[in-house]
């Protein structure tokens, strides 16, 4: 990552699930999205634990960091809404 600022931002975001099955479904849904490199200013790494998805964000600037957080939250909201629809069916 090219560092043009006086600082970088590193953060971890964890999504916890009620069951390991929901975690697996979410992981498999997120995976194709995060295999695509979208920015040279920020990277997102994802790992799965039994009940959690953990995202490691490394950004060169605050704007790139915010975009990465928004991407995770937006995709998480899609999964959340989908799980609600499936649960209510």
C-alpha positions in Angstrom: 0.0 0.0 0.0 1.4 3.4 -0.9 1.5 5.8 2.1 0.9 9.4 1.1 -0.2 10.6 4.5 1.5 11.0 7.9 -0.6 8.1 9.2 -2.5 5.0 8.3 -5.6 3.5 9.8 -5.9 -0.1 10.9 -9.2 -1.4 12.3 -11.0 -4.6 13.1 -14.7 -5.1 12.7 -16.4 -8.2 14.0 -19.9 -9.4 13.1 -21.2 -12.0 15.5 -23.9 -14.5 14.6 -26.4 -16.6 16.7 -25.4 -19.8 15.0 -22.4 -21.1 13.1 -24.7 -21.9 10.2 -25.7 -18.3 9.8 -22.0 -17.3 10.0 -21.2 -19.8 7.3 -24.0 -18.5 5.0 -22.8 -14.9 5.6 -19.2 -15.8 5.0 -20.0 -17.5 1.7 -22.1 -14.5 0.7 -19.4 -12.0 1.5 -16.5 -14.0 0.0 -17.1 -13.2 -3.7 -17.5 -9.5 -2.9 -14.1 -9.3 -1.1 -12.2 -11.3 -3.7 -12.4 -8.2 -5.9 -9.7 -5.5 -5.4 -11.5 -2.2 -5.4 -9.0 0.3 -4.0 -5.3 0.8 -3.8 -5.8 3.1 -0.8 -7.6 0.5 1.4 -7.6 -3.2 1.8 -10.1 -5.5 3.6 -9.2 -9.0 4.8 -11.9 -11.3 6.1 -11.6 -14.4 8.3 -14.2 -16.7 9.7 -14.4 -18.1 13.2 -17.2 -20.4 14.4 -19.7 -17.6 15.2 -18.0 -14.5 13.8 -16.7 -12.8 10.7 -13.7 -10.6 11.4 -12.7 -7.9 8.9 -9.3 -6.3 9.1 -9.2 -2.9 7.4 -5.9 -1.1 6.4 -6.4 2.3 4.9 -4.1 5.1 3.8 -6.6 7.9 4.6 -9.9 8.6 6.4 -11.9 8.7 3.2 -10.8 5.3 2.1 -11.4 3.9 5.6 -14.9 5.3 5.6 -15.6 3.7 2.2 -14.4 0.3 3.5 -16.5 0.5 6.6 -19.5 1.5 4.5 -18.9 -1.4 2.1 -18.9 -3.9 5.0 -22.0 -2.4 6.7 -23.9 -2.1 3.4 -23.3 -5.7 2.4 -24.0 -6.8 6.0 -27.4 -5.1 5.9 -28.2 -7.0 2.7 -27.4 -10.3 4.4 -29.4 -9.2 7.5 -32.5 -8.4 5.4 -32.2 -11.6 3.5 -32.0 -13.7 6.7 -35.1 -11.9 8.0 -37.0 -12.8 4.9 -35.9 -16.4 5.1 -36.7 -16.6 8.8 -40.2 -15.2 8.2 -41.0 -17.6 5.3 
